[in-house]
Amino acid sequence: MNHEDESSRYYYPVEGRTDGAMSGAVAFIAIIAVPASVYAAWHALASWISAFFS
């Protein structure tokens, strides 16, 4: 058995591992970070207004 032939099945080149990293980061920011920060900002503002008028 040739070691080169056997190990080549599990070899993944480094150039291709991060191909989807930018799109994944953009998707995370668009889907999770933006709505979460809008939600937090709205609740902080509503809490401040509620405390101001009470």
Secondary structure, DSSP 8 states (H G I E B T S, - for coil): --HHHHHGGG---STTTTTTHHHHHHHHIIIIIHHHHHHHHHHHHHHHHHHHH-
